[in-house]
Amino acid sequence: MRHRLKTRAGKSVYALRKVTSEPVFGVIKAVMGFRSFLLRGYEAAQGEWSLVCMAFNLKRLHVLTR
């Protein structure tokens, strides 16, 4: 990893992590408090995750339209 971060290409690829999805998951975990699924089974967890994503998008929409 140290070698990758010393190269120009490695730095640019690693910098993309901040831009893509990692901040979204950080907000969902830290701000919204979603740490684990409460329901069992794939379909139930998928539905629960859809609700979490909708809540995040509504929260984001509210912040951006002030």
PDB file of N, CA, C and O in Angstrom, chain B, residues numbered from 101:
ATOM      1  N   MET B 101       0.819  -1.187   0.000  1.00  0.00           N
ATOM      2  CA  MET B 101       0.000   0.000   0.000  1.00  0.00           C
ATOM      3  C   MET B 101       0.868   1.258   0.000  1.00  0.00           C
ATOM      4  O   MET B 101       0.550   2.231  -0.684  1.00  0.00           O
ATOM      5  N   ARG B 102       1.934   1.241   0.745  1.00  0.00           N
ATOM      6  CA  ARG B 102       2.828   2.405   0.750  1.00  0.00           C
ATOM      7  C   ARG B 102       3.373   2.680  -0.637  1.00  0.00           C
ATOM      8  O   ARG B 102       3.462   3.828  -1.074  1.00  0.00           O
ATOM      9  N   HIS B 103       3.737   1.600  -1.324  1.00  0.00           N
ATOM     10  CA  HIS B 103       4.268   1.762  -2.679  1.00  0.00           C
ATOM     11  C   HIS B 103       3.212   2.348  -3.611  1.00  0.00           C
ATOM     12  O   HIS B 103       3.513   3.216  -4.431  1.00  0.00           O
ATOM     13  N   ARG B 104       1.987   1.877  -3.484  1.00  0.00           N
ATOM     14  CA  ARG B 104       0.908   2.392  -4.336  1.00  0.00           C
ATOM     15  C   ARG B 104       0.647   3.871  -4.087  1.00  0.00           C
ATOM     16  O   ARG B 104       0.404   4.631  -5.025  1.00  0.00           O
ATOM     17  N   LEU B 105       0.695   4.278  -2.825  1.00  0.00           N
ATOM     18  CA  LEU B 105       0.421   5.669  -2.504  1.00  0.00           C
ATOM     19  C   LEU B 105       1.557   6.601  -2.905  1.00  0.00           C
ATOM     20  O   LEU B 105       1.364   7.815  -2.975  1.00  0.00           O
ATOM     21  N   LYS B 106       2.727   6.053  -3.167  1.00  0.00           N
ATOM     22  CA  LYS B 106       3.841   6.884  -3.617  1.00  0.00           C
ATOM     23  C   LYS B 106       3.767   7.191  -5.106  1.00  0.00           C
ATOM     24  O   LYS B 106       4.362   8.165  -5.567  1.00  0.00           O
ATOM     25  N   THR B 107       3.045   6.374  -5.858  1.00  0.00           N
ATOM     26  CA  THR B 107       2.931   6.623  -7.294  1.00  0.00           C
ATOM     27  C   THR B 107       1.806   7.618  -7.570  1.00  0.00           C
ATOM     28  O   THR B 107       0.866   7.750  -6.786  1.00  0.00           O
ATOM     29  N   ARG B 108       1.920   8.299  -8.676  1.00  0.00           N
ATOM     30  CA  ARG B 108       0.917   9.291  -9.056  1.00  0.00           C
ATOM     31  C   ARG B 108      -0.428   8.619  -9.349  1.00  0.00           C
ATOM     32  O   ARG B 108      -1.478   9.125  -8.953  1.00  0.00           O
ATOM     33  N   ALA B 109      -0.391   7.486 -10.039  1.00  0.00           N
ATOM     34  CA  ALA B 109      -1.632   6.771 -10.362  1.00  0.00           C
ATOM     35  C   ALA B 109      -2.306   6.239  -9.098  1.00  0.00           C
ATOM     36  O   ALA B 109      -3.529   6.300  -8.966  1.00  0.00           O
ATOM     37  N   GLY B 110      -1.509   5.722  -8.179  1.00  0.00           N
ATOM     38  CA  GLY B 110      -2.058   5.205  -6.924  1.00  0.00           C
ATOM     39  C   GLY B 110      -2.718   6.295  -6.095  1.00  0.00           C
ATOM     40  O   GLY B 110      -3.770   6.074  -5.495  1.00  0.00           O
ATOM     41  N   LYS B 111      -2.105   7.465  -6.062  1.00  0.00           N
ATOM     42  CA  LYS B 111      -2.689   8.583  -5.322  1.00  0.00           C
ATOM     43  C   LYS B 111      -4.013   9.015  -5.926  1.00  0.00           C
ATOM     44  O   LYS B 111      -4.961   9.313  -5.200  1.00  0.00           O
ATOM     45  N   SER B 112      -4.084   9.052  -7.247  1.00  0.00           N
ATOM     46  CA  SER B 112      -5.335   9.492  -7.886  1.00  0.00           C
ATOM     47  C   SER B 112      -6.460   8.484  -7.665  1.00  0.00           C
ATOM     48  O   SER B 112      -7.610   8.871  -7.460  1.00  0.00           O
ATOM     49  N   VAL B 113      -6.128   7.185  -7.707  1.00  0.00           N
ATOM     50  CA  VAL B 113      -7.153   6.165  -7.466  1.00  0.00           C
ATOM     51  C   VAL B 113      -7.612   6.206  -6.016  1.00  0.00           C
ATOM     52  O   VAL B 113      -8.808   6.094  -5.747  1.00  0.00           O
ATOM     53  N   TYR B 114      -6.694   6.365  -5.087  1.00  0.00           N
ATOM     54  CA  TYR B 114      -7.054   6.407  -3.671  1.00  0.00           C
ATOM     55  C   TYR B 114      -7.869   7.661  -3.346  1.00  0.00           C
ATOM     56  O   TYR B 114      -8.741   7.627  -2.478  1.00  0.00           O
ATOM     57  N   ALA B 115      -7.588   8.761  -4.037  1.00  0.00           N
ATOM     58  CA  ALA B 115      -8.325  10.001  -3.806  1.00  0.00           C
ATOM     59  C   ALA B 115      -9.783   9.869  -4.221  1.00  0.00           C
ATOM     60  O   ALA B 115     -10.641  10.566  -3.679  1.00  0.00           O
ATOM     61  N   LEU B 116     -10.079   8.993  -5.167  1.00  0.00           N
ATOM     62  CA  LEU B 116     -11.456   8.799  -5.614  1.00  0.00           C
ATOM     63  C   LEU B 116     -12.335   8.206  -4.519  1.00  0.00           C
ATOM     64  O   LEU B 116     -13.557   8.339  -4.582  1.00  0.00           O
ATOM     65  N   ARG B 117     -11.749   7.559  -3.525  1.00  0.00           N
ATOM     66  CA  ARG B 117     -12.541   6.959  -2.446  1.00  0.00           C
ATOM     67  C   ARG B 117     -13.305   8.026  -1.677  1.00  0.00           C
ATOM     68  O   ARG B 117     -14.416   7.779  -1.207  1.00  0.00           O
ATOM     69  N   LYS B 118     -12.722   9.199  -1.546  1.00  0.00           N
ATOM     70  CA  LYS B 118     -13.376  10.282  -0.815  1.00  0.00           C
ATOM     71  C   LYS B 118     -14.543  10.863  -1.602  1.00  0.00           C
ATOM     72  O   LYS B 118     -15.467  11.436  -1.025  1.00  0.00           O
ATOM     73  N   VAL B 119     -14.497  10.716  -2.900  1.00  0.00           N
ATOM     74  CA  VAL B 119     -15.488  11.338  -3.762  1.00  0.00           C
ATOM     75  C   VAL B 119     -16.680  10.425  -3.993  1.00  0.00           C
ATOM     76  O   VAL B 119     -17.790  10.912  -4.208  1.00  0.00           O
ATOM     77  N   THR B 120     -16.483   9.137  -3.953  1.00  0.00           N
ATOM     78  CA  THR B 120     -17.531   8.212  -4.356  1.00  0.00           C
ATOM     79  C   THR B 120     -18.485   7.891  -3.224  1.00  0.00           C
ATOM     80  O   THR B 120     -19.263   8.759  -2.828  1.00  0.00           O
ATOM     81  N   SER B 121     -18.457   6.715  -2.701  1.00  0.00           N
ATOM     82  CA  SER B 121     -19.507   6.276  -1.787  1.00  0.00           C
ATOM     83  C   SER B 121     -19.123   6.297  -0.313  1.00  0.00           C
ATOM     84  O   SER B 121     -20.013   6.226   0.535  1.00  0.00           O
ATOM     85  N   GLU B 122     -17.884   6.389   0.022  1.00  0.00           N
ATOM     86  CA  GLU B 122     -17.505   6.281   1.424  1.00  0.00           C
ATOM     87  C   GLU B 122     -18.124   7.352   2.317  1.00  0.00           C
ATOM     88  O   GLU B 122     -18.528   7.027   3.434  1.00  0.00           O
ATOM     89  N   PRO B 123     -18.220   8.612   1.888  1.00  0.00           N
ATOM     90  CA  PRO B 123     -18.884   9.592   2.756  1.00  0.00           C
ATOM     91  C   PRO B 123     -20.355   9.267   3.011  1.00  0.00           C
ATOM     92  O   PRO B 123     -20.872   9.533   4.095  1.00  0.00           O
ATOM     93  N   VAL B 124     -21.021   8.698   2.023  1.00  0.00           N
ATOM     94  CA  VAL B 124     -22.429   8.340   2.183  1.00  0.00           C
ATOM     95  C   VAL B 124     -22.585   7.300   3.287  1.00  0.00           C
ATOM     96  O   VAL B 124     -23.447   7.443   4.154  1.00  0.00           O
ATOM     97  N   PHE B 125     -21.771   6.269   3.264  1.00  0.00           N
ATOM     98  CA  PHE B 125     -21.857   5.235   4.296  1.00  0.00           C
ATOM     99  C   PHE B 125     -21.468   5.795   5.656  1.00  0.00           C
ATOM    100  O   PHE B 125     -22.018   5.378   6.676  1.00  0.00           O
ATOM    101  N   GLY B 126     -20.535   6.726   5.686  1.00  0.00           N
ATOM    102  CA  GLY B 126     -20.156   7.356   6.951  1.00  0.00           C
ATOM    103  C   GLY B 126     -21.305   8.132   7.558  1.00  0.00           C
ATOM    104  O   GLY B 126     -21.524   8.069   8.768  1.00  0.00           O
ATOM    105  N   VAL B 127     -22.043   8.864   6.738  1.00  0.00           N
ATOM    106  CA  VAL B 127     -23.194   9.628   7.232  1.00  0.00           C
ATOM    107  C   VAL B 127     -24.282   8.680   7.705  1.00  0.00           C
ATOM    108  O   VAL B 127     -24.893   8.904   8.750  1.00  0.00           O
ATOM    109  N   ILE B 128     -24.527   7.625   6.943  1.00  0.00           N
ATOM    110  CA  ILE B 128     -25.563   6.670   7.329  1.00  0.00           C
ATOM    111  C   ILE B 128     -25.227   6.020   8.670  1.00  0.00           C
ATOM    112  O   ILE B 128     -26.113   5.808   9.498  1.00  0.00           O
ATOM    113  N   LYS B 129     -23.962   5.706   8.884  1.00  0.00           N
ATOM    114  CA  LYS B 129     -23.574   5.053  10.134  1.00  0.00           C
ATOM    115  C   LYS B 129     -23.476   6.040  11.288  1.00  0.00           C
ATOM    116  O   LYS B 129     -24.023   5.787  12.361  1.00  0.00           O
ATOM    117  N   ALA B 130     -22.791   7.160  11.086  1.00  0.00           N
ATOM    118  CA  ALA B 130     -22.512   8.067  12.188  1.00  0.00           C
ATOM    119  C   ALA B 130     -23.678   8.998  12.502  1.00  0.00           C
ATOM    120  O   ALA B 130     -24.065   9.129  13.663  1.00  0.00           O
ATOM    121  N   VAL B 131     -24.237   9.638  11.497  1.00  0.00           N
ATOM    122  CA  VAL B 131     -25.267  10.643  11.719  1.00  0.00           C
ATOM    123  C   VAL B 131     -26.637  10.003  11.899  1.00  0.00           C
ATOM    124  O   VAL B 131     -27.387  10.365  12.806  1.00  0.00           O
ATOM    125  N   MET B 132     -26.954   9.062  11.042  1.00  0.00           N
ATOM    126  CA  MET B 132     -28.275   8.443  11.095  1.00  0.00           C
ATOM    127  C   MET B 132     -28.335   7.272  12.074  1.00  0.00           C
ATOM    128  O   MET B 132     -29.424   6.824  12.433  1.00  0.00           O
ATOM    129  N   GLY B 133     -27.194   6.781  12.503  1.00  0.00           N
ATOM    130  CA  GLY B 133     -27.151   5.739  13.519  1.00  0.00           C
ATOM    131  C   GLY B 133     -27.511   4.346  13.034  1.00  0.00           C
ATOM    132  O   GLY B 133     -27.877   3.487  13.837  1.00  0.00           O
ATOM    133  N   PHE B 134     -27.414   4.109  11.737  1.00  0.00           N
ATOM    134  CA  PHE B 134     -27.737   2.785  11.199  1.00  0.00           C
ATOM    135  C   PHE B 134     -26.479   1.922  11.234  1.00  0.00           C
ATOM    136  O   PHE B 134     -25.562   2.116  10.435  1.00  0.00           O
ATOM    137  N   ARG B 135     -26.442   0.981  12.150  1.00  0.00           N
ATOM    138  CA  ARG B 135     -25.272   0.124  12.318  1.00  0.00           C
ATOM    139  C   ARG B 135     -25.514  -1.323  11.901  1.00  0.00           C
ATOM    140  O   ARG B 135     -24.586  -2.003  11.465  1.00  0.00           O
ATOM    141  N   SER B 136     -26.734  -1.792  12.028  1.00  0.00           N
ATOM    142  CA  SER B 136     -27.012  -3.185  11.670  1.00  0.00           C
ATOM    143  C   SER B 136     -28.472  -3.333  11.264  1.00  0.00           C
ATOM    144  O   SER B 136     -29.319  -2.506  11.601  1.00  0.00           O
ATOM    145  N   PHE B 137     -28.735  -4.386  10.546  1.00  0.00           N
ATOM    146  CA  PHE B 137     -30.093  -4.677  10.104  1.00  0.00           C
ATOM    147  C   PHE B 137     -30.882  -5.306  11.254  1.00  0.00           C
ATOM    148  O   PHE B 137     -30.357  -6.116  12.017  1.00  0.00           O
ATOM    149  N   LEU B 138     -32.130  -4.923  11.358  1.00  0.00           N
ATOM    150  CA  LEU B 138     -32.984  -5.451  12.412  1.00  0.00           C
ATOM    151  C   LEU B 138     -33.805  -6.644  11.929  1.00  0.00           C
ATOM    152  O   LEU B 138     -34.267  -7.451  12.736  1.00  0.00           O
ATOM    153  N   LEU B 139     -33.986  -6.755  10.624  1.00  0.00           N
ATOM    154  CA  LEU B 139     -34.805  -7.820  10.059  1.00  0.00           C
ATOM    155  C   LEU B 139     -33.926  -8.945   9.532  1.00  0.00           C
ATOM    156  O   LEU B 139     -32.762  -8.723   9.200  1.00  0.00           O
ATOM    157  N   ARG B 140     -34.473 -10.136   9.454  1.00  0.00           N
ATOM    158  CA  ARG B 140     -33.721 -11.297   8.979  1.00  0.00           C
ATOM    159  C   ARG B 140     -34.154 -11.657   7.573  1.00  0.00           C
ATOM    160  O   ARG B 140     -35.299 -11.429   7.183  1.00  0.00           O
ATOM    161  N   GLY B 141     -33.243 -12.210   6.829  1.00  0.00           N
ATOM    162  CA  GLY B 141     -33.536 -12.635   5.469  1.00  0.00           C
ATOM    163  C   GLY B 141     -33.121 -11.577   4.467  1.00  0.00           C
ATOM    164  O   GLY B 141     -33.104 -10.381   4.757  1.00  0.00           O
ATOM    165  N   TYR B 142     -32.789 -12.054   3.282  1.00  0.00           N
ATOM    166  CA  TYR B 142     -32.284 -11.164   2.232  1.00  0.00           C
ATOM    167  C   TYR B 142     -33.324 -10.127   1.823  1.00  0.00           C
ATOM    168  O   TYR B 142     -33.019  -8.937   1.753  1.00  0.00           O
ATOM    169  N   GLU B 143     -34.536 -10.566   1.555  1.00  0.00           N
ATOM    170  CA  GLU B 143     -35.570  -9.649   1.078  1.00  0.00           C
ATOM    171  C   GLU B 143     -35.935  -8.615   2.140  1.00  0.00           C
ATOM    172  O   GLU B 143     -36.141  -7.444   1.821  1.00  0.00           O
ATOM    173  N   ALA B 144     -36.014  -9.035   3.375  1.00  0.00           N
ATOM    174  CA  ALA B 144     -36.327  -8.105   4.463  1.00  0.00           C
ATOM    175  C   ALA B 144     -35.207  -7.082   4.645  1.00  0.00           C
ATOM    176  O   ALA B 144     -35.469  -5.892   4.817  1.00  0.00           O
ATOM    177  N   ALA B 145     -33.970  -7.548   4.607  1.00  0.00           N
ATOM    178  CA  ALA B 145     -32.830  -6.644   4.747  1.00  0.00           C
ATOM    179  C   ALA B 145     -32.749  -5.699   3.550  1.00  0.00           C
ATOM    180  O   ALA B 145     -32.385  -4.533   3.696  1.00  0.00           O
ATOM    181  N   GLN B 146     -33.084  -6.201   2.388  1.00  0.00           N
ATOM    182  CA  GLN B 146     -33.077  -5.363   1.194  1.00  0.00           C
ATOM    183  C   GLN B 146     -34.123  -4.247   1.327  1.00  0.00           C
ATOM    184  O   GLN B 146     -33.860  -3.102   0.959  1.00  0.00           O
ATOM    185  N   GLY B 147     -35.293  -4.579   1.845  1.00  0.00           N
ATOM    186  CA  GLY B 147     -36.314  -3.571   2.086  1.00  0.00           C
ATOM    187  C   GLY B 147     -35.892  -2.555   3.131  1.00  0.00           C
ATOM    188  O   GLY B 147     -36.145  -1.359   2.989  1.00  0.00           O
ATOM    189  N   GLU B 148     -35.247  -3.039   4.182  1.00  0.00           N
ATOM    190  CA  GLU B 148     -34.761  -2.149   5.228  1.00  0.00           C
ATOM    191  C   GLU B 148     -33.695  -1.201   4.677  1.00  0.00           C
ATOM    192  O   GLU B 148     -33.675  -0.016   5.012  1.00  0.00           O
ATOM    193  N   TRP B 149     -32.811  -1.731   3.833  1.00  0.00           N
ATOM    194  CA  TRP B 149     -31.770  -0.909   3.239  1.00  0.00           C
ATOM    195  C   TRP B 149     -32.377   0.132   2.296  1.00  0.00           C
ATOM    196  O   TRP B 149     -31.886   1.259   2.222  1.00  0.00           O
ATOM    197  N   SER B 150     -33.428  -0.232   1.583  1.00  0.00           N
ATOM    198  CA  SER B 150     -34.109   0.726   0.708  1.00  0.00           C
ATOM    199  C   SER B 150     -34.677   1.884   1.528  1.00  0.00           C
ATOM    200  O   SER B 150     -34.602   3.039   1.109  1.00  0.00           O
ATOM    201  N   LEU B 151     -35.240   1.578   2.686  1.00  0.00           N
ATOM    202  CA  LEU B 151     -35.753   2.634   3.560  1.00  0.00           C
ATOM    203  C   LEU B 151     -34.634   3.553   4.062  1.00  0.00           C
ATOM    204  O   LEU B 151     -34.805   4.771   4.128  1.00  0.00           O
ATOM    205  N   VAL B 152     -33.513   2.969   4.407  1.00  0.00           N
ATOM    206  CA  VAL B 152     -32.380   3.767   4.867  1.00  0.00           C
ATOM    207  C   VAL B 152     -31.898   4.685   3.741  1.00  0.00           C
ATOM    208  O   VAL B 152     -31.597   5.856   3.973  1.00  0.00           O
ATOM    209  N   CYS B 153     -31.828   4.151   2.531  1.00  0.00           N
ATOM    210  CA  CYS B 153     -31.389   4.958   1.391  1.00  0.00           C
ATOM    211  C   CYS B 153     -32.375   6.074   1.090  1.00  0.00           C
ATOM    212  O   CYS B 153     -31.970   7.196   0.782  1.00  0.00           O
ATOM    213  N   MET B 154     -33.663   5.776   1.176  1.00  0.00           N
ATOM    214  CA  MET B 154     -34.674   6.823   0.964  1.00  0.00           C
ATOM    215  C   MET B 154     -34.558   7.911   2.026  1.00  0.00           C
ATOM    216  O   MET B 154     -34.668   9.098   1.718  1.00  0.00           O
ATOM    217  N   ALA B 155     -34.338   7.513   3.261  1.00  0.00           N
ATOM    218  CA  ALA B 155     -34.185   8.489   4.339  1.00  0.00           C
ATOM    219  C   ALA B 155     -32.959   9.364   4.097  1.00  0.00           C
ATOM    220  O   ALA B 155     -33.015  10.576   4.308  1.00  0.00           O
ATOM    221  N   PHE B 156     -31.865   8.770   3.660  1.00  0.00           N
ATOM    222  CA  PHE B 156     -30.660   9.543   3.363  1.00  0.00           C
ATOM    223  C   PHE B 156     -30.919  10.521   2.229  1.00  0.00           C
ATOM    224  O   PHE B 156     -30.523  11.684   2.308  1.00  0.00           O
ATOM    225  N   ASN B 157     -31.586  10.057   1.169  1.00  0.00           N
ATOM    226  CA  ASN B 157     -31.856  10.920   0.025  1.00  0.00           C
ATOM    227  C   ASN B 157     -32.795  12.064   0.396  1.00  0.00           C
ATOM    228  O   ASN B 157     -32.607  13.191  -0.063  1.00  0.00           O
ATOM    229  N   LEU B 158     -33.802  11.787   1.219  1.00  0.00           N
ATOM    230  CA  LEU B 158     -34.696  12.854   1.669  1.00  0.00           C
ATOM    231  C   LEU B 158     -33.958  13.865   2.538  1.00  0.00           C
ATOM    232  O   LEU B 158     -34.173  15.071   2.425  1.00  0.00           O
ATOM    233  N   LYS B 159     -33.092  13.363   3.401  1.00  0.00           N
ATOM    234  CA  LYS B 159     -32.288  14.239   4.248  1.00  0.00           C
ATOM    235  C   LYS B 159     -31.399  15.125   3.391  1.00  0.00           C
ATOM    236  O   LYS B 159     -31.293  16.328   3.630  1.00  0.00           O
ATOM    237  N   ARG B 160     -30.771  14.535   2.405  1.00  0.00           N
ATOM    238  CA  ARG B 160     -29.884  15.270   1.503  1.00  0.00           C
ATOM    239  C   ARG B 160     -30.670  16.293   0.681  1.00  0.00           C
ATOM    240  O   ARG B 160     -30.217  17.423   0.494  1.00  0.00           O
ATOM    241  N   LEU B 161     -31.834  15.901   0.197  1.00  0.00           N
ATOM    242  CA  LEU B 161     -32.682  16.793  -0.577  1.00  0.00           C
ATOM    243  C   LEU B 161     -33.114  17.990   0.266  1.00  0.00           C
ATOM    244  O   LEU B 161     -33.135  19.124  -0.214  1.00  0.00           O
ATOM    245  N   HIS B 162     -33.454  17.728   1.513  1.00  0.00           N
ATOM    246  CA  HIS B 162     -33.851  18.801   2.424  1.00  0.00           C
ATOM    247  C   HIS B 162     -32.713  19.794   2.633  1.00  0.00           C
ATOM    248  O   HIS B 162     -32.937  21.004   2.642  1.00  0.00           O
ATOM    249  N   VAL B 163     -31.515  19.296   2.799  1.00  0.00           N
ATOM    250  CA  VAL B 163     -30.358  20.159   3.036  1.00  0.00           C
ATOM    251  C   VAL B 163     -30.049  20.994   1.788  1.00  0.00           C
ATOM    252  O   VAL B 163     -29.705  22.171   1.890  1.00  0.00           O
ATOM    253  N   LEU B 164     -30.173  20.382   0.629  1.00  0.00           N
ATOM    254  CA  LEU B 164     -29.820  21.081  -0.605  1.00  0.00           C
ATOM    255  C   LEU B 164     -30.872  22.087  -1.062  1.00  0.00           C
ATOM    256  O   LEU B 164     -30.553  22.993  -1.832  1.00  0.00           O
ATOM    257  N   THR B 165     -32.093  21.955  -0.617  1.00  0.00           N
ATOM    258  CA  THR B 165     -33.149  22.860  -1.085  1.00  0.00           C
ATOM    259  C   THR B 165     -33.491  23.958  -0.088  1.00  0.00           C
ATOM    260  O   THR B 165     -34.512  24.629  -0.240  1.00  0.00           O
ATOM    261  N   ARG B 166     -32.682  24.146   0.899  1.00  0.00           N
ATOM    262  CA  ARG B 166     -32.917  25.229   1.864  1.00  0.00           C
ATOM    263  C   ARG B 166     -32.716  26.564   1.221  1.00  0.00           C
ATOM    264  O   ARG B 166     -32.870  27.594   1.876  1.00  0.00           O
TER     265      ARG B 166
END
